[in-house]
Amino acid sequence: MVLYSEPYVELKEKIGLSEMSEFENSFVCGLIKEKRPSKILEIGVAAGGTTTVIMNCLNKLNLASEMYSVDLSPDYYRNPEKKCGFLVDEIGISISGKYQLYTGNVIAEYIEEIGSNIDFLIIDTIHSCPGEILDFLAVLPFLKDHATVVLHDVGMHYEYSPRAFATQLLMDVVSADIILENDDSREGGYPNIAAFTCNDGTKAYLYQVFSALNISWSYVPKEQHLESYRKIYRQYYSKELLDVFEVAVQLNKKCLQRNRDKVLSGIAELSDLLQWVKDADSVYIYGKGDRGSKIYDILEQNHIHICSYIVTKKSQEEDDCVEIKDAVLAEKDKVIVAASGFTWKAMVVQLNEKKICNYKVISDNINILLGMI
C-alpha cells in the first residue's frame, strides 16, 4: 500500500490532539484510498482528531461513505469539560455520506443498530486485554467479506505500558492477511499501527481469537458491558465459543481479585520492610538481580542509603558488591534478601553460616508488586 498524507497534513495545525502520528494517519488514509470503503466503523474516538482526518480523506476522494464512530466515554478523557469527538464540530468538517457518533456504551450495544456490510473497521480503544478482542468479536459478524481492520497502538507495550498488547495479540491470533508498513521514525522501524484484510479463514477459524481471552486481563468490564458482549456472542457464535468466553470471564475475575489482594498486601509489607531498615547502621541487599535492583531503587527513593550489594560470586565489574564469603557486618547492620522461589533458602543458609542473623526475606506479595514495576 502507499501512504496518503495530504488529509492529515491539511488539518495538522487545527487538530493537534490526534491520537495518531502523521505516519499513522497516512497509513489509515492510504488504506482508505486503496480500498475505497462504503461503510466505516471507528471504535475509540477521544477528541476526534482521527475522525476529522478520515472525513477529510473521504471528501478528497469524493467518497460518499457512511461513517460511524463509537466511544465508551461521552466526554473527552483528557478534558471532561469537552465532549468526545468535539473536534468534528470545532473544525466544522462534514461528509457527503452519513455520519453518526455513539457514546456512553460499548460497541456491542450499538452494533446491531449500525448494521452489517461494514468494510472498514478501526479499533483504537483501551489496548489492554480483553478490550480490543471483545470489540472485534462483537463486530465480526457485521463485517463484509474481505473487510479491512485497522489496529492502532500495536507497539504501545514497548513504550508506555507492558500490558498494552491487546491489538498486537489480536493481530497475531486472527486468520487474515496482515498489512504492515515500516515506520522509520520508530526504533527498529516497527510501526505502532497495523491492519489486516479478512479472508475466508477469518470467520472460519475463530477458536484462537476466543481462546486469546484466556490471556490475563488487565481489567474486568462492568457486568452490564459483559452482558452486551454476551448477547451478541450468544446470537452469532456457537455454544463451544461462548463457553470459552464464559470460562475466560470467570477465571479472570477470580485472578484479578486475587492479584489485587496480593498487591495490597505487598504494599503493606513493603511499607513494613522500609520501616524495619530505617534504624539500621548499614543496609545491605543480598541479590543483585531484577528484584534486588528494584529494592535498591525503592530504598534510595525513600532516602535510605544502601551500603552494598551482597552476592554469592561477583564479576570483576561489580565494584558495588561484596561476596558473601567476605561479608563482615556489624550487629545493627541489616540485610534484605531479594530473591524468590528456592533461591532465597540457599542465601539464608549462607547468611546463617556467617552468623548474620539480622535479615528479612522479601515476601511473595512484595515479589508480585516488584514484578509490576
C-alpha positions as CSV (number, residue, x, y, z in Angstrom):
1,M,0.0,0.0,0.0
2,V,1.0,3.7,-0.4
3,L,0.8,6.2,2.4
4,Y,-1.6,9.1,1.8
5,S,-0.6,12.1,4.0
6,E,-2.5,15.1,2.5
7,P,-5.7,14.7,4.5
8,Y,-3.7,14.8,7.7
9,V,-1.2,17.5,6.7
10,E,-4.1,19.9,5.7
11,L,-5.6,19.6,9.2
12,K,-2.4,19.2,11.3
13,E,-2.4,22.7,12.7
14,K,-6.1,22.5,13.6
15,I,-6.4,19.1,15.2
16,G,-3.3,19.0,17.3
17,L,-4.9,16.4,19.5
18,S,-4.9,13.5,17.1
19,E,-4.1,10.2,18.9
20,M,-2.2,9.1,15.7
21,S,1.0,10.4,14.3
22,E,1.4,11.7,10.8
23,F,2.7,8.2,9.7
24,E,-0.3,6.5,11.3
25,N,-2.9,8.9,9.9
26,S,-1.2,8.5,6.5
27,F,-1.4,4.7,6.9
28,V,-5.2,4.9,7.5
29,C,-5.8,7.3,4.7
30,G,-3.6,5.2,2.3
31,L,-5.8,2.2,3.1
32,I,-9.0,4.2,2.5
33,K,-7.6,5.5,-0.8
34,E,-6.8,1.9,-1.9
35,K,-9.9,0.1,-0.5
36,R,-12.5,2.9,-1.1
37,P,-14.8,1.6,1.6
38,S,-18.5,2.3,1.6
39,K,-19.1,1.8,5.4
40,I,-16.6,2.8,8.0
41,L,-16.7,2.0,11.7
42,E,-14.3,3.7,14.2
43,I,-14.2,2.4,17.7
44,G,-12.3,4.8,20.0
45,V,-12.8,8.5,19.3
46,A,-11.2,10.6,22.0
47,A,-11.0,14.2,20.8
48,G,-12.0,13.2,17.3
49,G,-8.7,14.0,15.6
50,T,-8.5,10.8,13.5
51,T,-12.3,11.2,12.8
52,T,-11.7,14.5,11.1
53,V,-8.7,13.2,9.1
54,I,-10.8,10.3,7.8
55,M,-13.6,12.7,6.9
56,N,-11.2,15.0,5.1
57,C,-9.8,11.9,3.3
58,L,-13.3,10.8,2.2
59,N,-14.0,14.3,0.9
60,K,-10.7,14.5,-1.1
61,L,-11.5,11.1,-2.7
62,N,-15.1,12.1,-3.4
63,L,-16.4,9.1,-1.5
64,A,-20.0,9.2,-0.2
65,S,-19.2,6.6,2.5
66,E,-21.2,6.0,5.7
67,M,-19.1,6.5,8.8
68,Y,-19.9,5.6,12.4
69,S,-17.8,6.4,15.5
70,V,-18.2,4.8,18.9
71,D,-16.7,5.6,22.3
72,L,-17.4,4.3,25.7
73,S,-16.9,7.8,27.2
74,P,-19.3,10.6,26.5
75,D,-16.6,13.1,27.4
76,Y,-13.0,13.6,26.1
77,Y,-10.9,11.5,28.5
78,R,-8.2,14.2,28.8
79,N,-10.5,17.0,29.5
80,P,-14.0,16.2,30.8
81,E,-15.2,19.7,30.0
82,K,-15.0,18.7,26.3
83,K,-17.3,16.2,24.7
84,C,-16.0,13.1,23.0
85,G,-15.3,13.9,19.3
86,F,-15.6,17.6,19.8
87,L,-13.0,18.4,17.1
88,V,-15.5,17.4,14.4
89,D,-17.8,20.3,15.4
90,E,-14.9,22.7,16.2
91,I,-13.3,22.3,12.8
92,G,-16.7,22.2,11.2
93,I,-16.0,19.2,8.9
94,S,-18.7,17.0,7.4
95,I,-19.0,14.4,4.7
96,S,-21.5,13.8,1.9
97,G,-22.3,10.4,3.3
98,K,-24.0,9.7,6.6
99,Y,-22.0,10.3,9.9
100,Q,-23.1,9.3,13.4
101,L,-21.4,9.3,16.7
102,Y,-22.4,6.9,19.5
103,T,-21.0,7.4,23.1
104,G,-21.7,6.1,26.6
105,N,-21.6,2.4,25.9
106,V,-19.5,-0.4,24.3
107,I,-19.7,-1.3,20.7
108,A,-21.7,-4.4,21.4
109,E,-24.6,-2.2,22.5
110,Y,-24.7,-0.3,19.2
111,I,-23.5,-2.7,16.5
112,E,-27.0,-4.1,15.6
113,E,-28.3,-0.6,15.0
114,I,-25.2,0.3,12.9
115,G,-25.8,-2.9,10.9
116,S,-23.9,-5.1,8.5
117,N,-21.7,-4.6,5.4
118,I,-19.0,-2.7,7.3
119,D,-16.0,-2.9,5.1
120,F,-13.5,-0.7,7.0
121,L,-13.0,-1.0,10.8
122,I,-10.7,1.0,13.0
123,I,-10.1,-0.3,16.6
124,D,-8.3,2.1,18.9
125,T,-9.6,1.7,22.4
126,I,-8.0,0.5,25.7
127,H,-5.2,-1.6,24.2
128,S,-5.2,-3.9,27.3
129,C,-6.9,-7.3,27.4
130,P,-9.7,-8.0,26.9
131,G,-10.6,-4.7,25.2
132,E,-9.9,-4.9,21.5
133,I,-10.6,-8.7,21.4
134,L,-14.0,-8.3,22.8
135,D,-14.8,-5.4,20.4
136,F,-13.5,-7.3,17.3
137,L,-15.6,-10.4,18.1
138,A,-18.7,-8.2,18.6
139,V,-18.2,-6.5,15.2
140,L,-17.0,-9.5,13.2
141,P,-20.5,-10.9,12.3
142,F,-21.3,-7.5,10.8
143,L,-18.1,-7.2,8.6
144,K,-18.3,-7.5,4.9
145,D,-16.3,-10.3,3.3
146,H,-12.7,-9.1,2.8
147,A,-13.2,-6.1,5.1
148,T,-10.1,-4.1,6.3
149,V,-9.4,-3.9,10.0
150,V,-7.0,-1.3,11.3
151,L,-5.4,-1.8,14.7
152,H,-3.8,1.2,16.4
153,D,-1.1,1.0,19.1
154,V,0.3,-2.4,18.2
155,G,3.6,-1.3,19.6
156,M,2.3,0.5,22.7
157,H,3.6,-2.2,25.0
158,Y,7.2,-1.3,24.1
159,E,6.8,2.4,25.1
160,Y,4.2,3.0,27.7
161,S,2.6,0.0,29.3
162,P,3.9,-3.6,29.1
163,R,0.3,-4.8,29.3
164,A,-1.0,-2.8,26.4
165,F,-0.6,-5.6,23.9
166,A,-4.3,-6.4,23.0
167,T,-4.1,-5.1,19.5
168,Q,-0.8,-7.0,18.8
169,L,-2.3,-10.1,20.3
170,L,-5.4,-9.8,18.1
171,M,-3.3,-9.4,15.0
172,D,-1.3,-12.5,16.0
173,V,-4.2,-14.8,16.5
174,V,-6.6,-13.8,13.8
175,S,-6.7,-15.7,10.5
176,A,-6.3,-12.8,8.0
177,D,-3.9,-11.1,5.5
178,I,-1.7,-8.8,7.6
179,I,-0.7,-5.4,6.4
180,L,2.5,-3.8,8.0
181,E,4.5,-0.9,6.8
182,N,7.9,0.0,8.2
183,D,7.9,3.3,10.3
184,D,11.4,4.7,10.1
185,S,10.6,7.3,12.8
186,R,10.3,4.5,15.4
187,E,13.1,2.4,16.9
188,G,13.6,-0.7,14.9
189,G,11.1,0.5,12.4
190,Y,8.3,-1.5,13.9
191,P,5.1,0.5,13.4
192,N,2.6,1.4,16.0
193,I,-0.3,0.7,13.6
194,A,-1.2,-2.3,11.5
195,A,-4.1,-3.7,9.6
196,F,-5.4,-6.9,8.2
197,T,-7.8,-7.9,5.4
198,C,-10.3,-10.5,6.3
199,N,-10.1,-13.7,4.2
200,D,-12.0,-17.0,4.0
201,G,-10.4,-18.2,7.2
202,T,-11.3,-15.1,9.4
203,K,-14.8,-16.3,10.3
204,A,-14.0,-20.0,9.9
205,Y,-11.1,-20.1,12.4
206,L,-12.3,-18.3,15.5
207,Y,-11.3,-20.6,18.3
208,Q,-7.9,-19.0,18.5
209,V,-9.4,-15.5,18.9
210,F,-11.8,-16.6,21.6
211,S,-9.0,-18.5,23.3
212,A,-6.9,-15.3,23.4
213,L,-9.4,-14.1,26.0
214,N,-7.6,-16.6,28.4
215,I,-4.6,-14.3,28.4
216,S,-4.6,-12.4,31.7
217,W,-6.9,-9.4,31.7
218,S,-5.8,-6.0,33.0
219,Y,-9.4,-5.2,34.0
220,V,-12.8,-6.7,34.1
221,P,-15.5,-4.8,32.1
222,K,-18.6,-3.8,34.0
223,E,-21.2,-6.5,34.3
224,Q,-23.6,-4.6,32.0
225,H,-21.0,-4.3,29.3
226,L,-20.1,-8.0,29.6
227,E,-23.8,-8.8,29.2
228,S,-23.9,-6.7,26.0
229,Y,-21.0,-8.7,24.5
230,R,-22.6,-11.9,25.7
231,K,-25.8,-11.1,24.0
232,I,-24.0,-10.6,20.6
233,Y,-21.9,-13.7,21.1
234,R,-24.9,-15.8,22.0
235,Q,-26.7,-14.8,18.9
236,Y,-23.8,-15.1,16.3
237,Y,-21.4,-17.8,17.7
238,S,-21.5,-21.4,18.6
239,K,-22.0,-22.7,22.1
240,E,-18.4,-24.0,22.1
241,L,-17.1,-20.5,21.5
242,L,-19.5,-19.0,24.0
243,D,-18.2,-21.4,26.6
244,V,-14.7,-20.3,26.0
245,F,-15.8,-16.7,26.6
246,E,-17.6,-17.6,29.8
247,V,-14.7,-19.6,31.3
248,A,-12.3,-16.7,30.5
249,V,-14.6,-14.2,32.2
250,Q,-14.9,-16.4,35.3
251,L,-11.2,-17.2,35.6
252,N,-10.1,-13.6,35.0
253,K,-12.5,-12.2,37.6
254,K,-11.1,-14.5,40.2
255,C,-7.5,-14.0,39.1
256,L,-7.7,-10.2,39.1
257,Q,-9.3,-10.2,42.6
258,R,-6.7,-12.5,43.9
259,N,-3.9,-10.4,42.4
260,R,-5.4,-7.2,43.7
261,D,-5.4,-8.6,47.2
262,K,-1.8,-9.7,46.9
263,V,-0.8,-6.3,45.6
264,L,-2.5,-4.5,48.5
265,S,-0.8,-6.9,50.9
266,G,2.5,-6.3,49.1
267,I,2.2,-2.6,49.6
268,A,1.7,-3.0,53.3
269,E,4.5,-5.5,53.6
270,L,6.9,-3.2,51.7
271,S,6.0,-0.3,54.0
272,D,6.9,-2.5,57.0
273,L,10.2,-3.5,55.3
274,L,11.1,0.2,54.8
275,Q,10.3,0.9,58.5
276,W,12.4,-2.1,59.6
277,V,15.6,-0.8,57.8
278,K,15.3,2.8,58.9
279,D,17.2,2.4,62.2
280,A,20.0,0.2,60.7
281,D,23.6,1.4,60.9
282,S,24.1,0.0,57.4
283,V,21.8,-1.7,54.9
284,Y,22.8,-4.5,52.5
285,I,20.8,-6.1,49.7
286,Y,21.6,-9.8,49.2
287,G,21.0,-10.3,45.5
288,K,21.7,-8.0,42.5
289,G,19.2,-9.4,40.1
290,D,16.0,-7.7,38.9
291,R,14.4,-7.8,42.4
292,G,17.5,-6.6,44.2
293,S,17.9,-3.6,41.8
294,K,14.2,-2.6,42.2
295,I,14.5,-2.8,46.0
296,Y,17.7,-0.7,45.8
297,D,15.8,2.0,43.8
298,I,12.9,2.0,46.3
299,L,15.2,2.4,49.3
300,E,17.0,5.3,47.6
301,Q,13.7,7.0,46.8
302,N,12.9,6.8,50.5
303,H,16.3,8.3,51.4
304,I,17.7,5.0,52.8
305,H,21.4,4.6,52.0
306,I,22.5,1.1,50.8
307,C,26.0,0.2,51.9
308,S,26.5,-2.5,49.3
309,Y,25.0,-5.5,47.5
310,I,25.9,-8.9,48.7
311,V,26.3,-11.6,46.1
312,T,27.3,-15.3,46.0
313,K,30.0,-14.6,43.5
314,K,30.8,-11.2,41.9
315,S,32.2,-10.3,38.5
316,Q,35.2,-8.0,38.0
317,E,32.9,-5.2,37.0
318,E,30.8,-5.3,40.2
319,D,32.6,-2.8,42.4
320,D,29.4,-2.2,44.4
321,C,29.2,-5.8,45.6
322,V,30.8,-7.9,48.3
323,E,30.8,-11.7,48.1
324,I,29.1,-13.5,50.9
325,K,32.3,-15.2,51.9
326,D,33.9,-11.8,52.5
327,A,30.9,-10.1,54.2
328,V,31.6,-8.7,57.6
329,L,28.6,-7.0,59.2
330,A,28.1,-5.2,62.5
331,E,25.3,-6.1,65.0
332,K,23.0,-3.3,63.8
333,D,23.5,-3.8,60.1
334,K,20.5,-5.2,58.3
335,V,20.2,-7.4,55.2
336,I,17.3,-7.6,52.7
337,V,17.3,-10.9,50.9
338,A,16.0,-10.1,47.4
339,A,15.1,-13.4,45.8
340,S,12.2,-15.7,45.1
341,G,11.5,-19.3,44.6
342,F,14.0,-21.7,46.2
343,T,16.9,-19.3,45.7
344,W,16.4,-17.4,49.0
345,K,16.7,-20.6,51.0
346,A,20.3,-21.2,49.9
347,M,21.0,-17.5,50.6
348,V,19.6,-17.8,54.1
349,V,21.8,-20.8,54.8
350,Q,24.9,-18.8,53.7
351,L,23.9,-15.9,56.0
352,N,23.4,-18.2,58.9
353,E,26.8,-19.8,58.3
354,K,28.3,-16.4,58.5
355,K,26.4,-15.7,61.8
356,I,24.5,-12.9,60.1
357,C,21.0,-13.1,61.6
358,N,19.6,-9.6,61.2
359,Y,17.9,-10.2,57.8
360,K,14.5,-10.3,56.2
361,V,13.5,-12.1,53.0
362,I,11.1,-10.1,50.8
363,S,7.7,-11.8,50.8
364,D,5.9,-13.4,47.8
365,N,3.5,-10.4,47.9
366,I,6.3,-7.9,47.6
367,N,7.7,-10.0,44.8
368,I,4.4,-9.7,42.9
369,L,4.5,-6.0,43.5
370,L,8.1,-5.7,42.2
371,G,7.1,-7.7,39.1
372,M,4.6,-4.9,38.2
373,I,7.3,-2.2,38.3
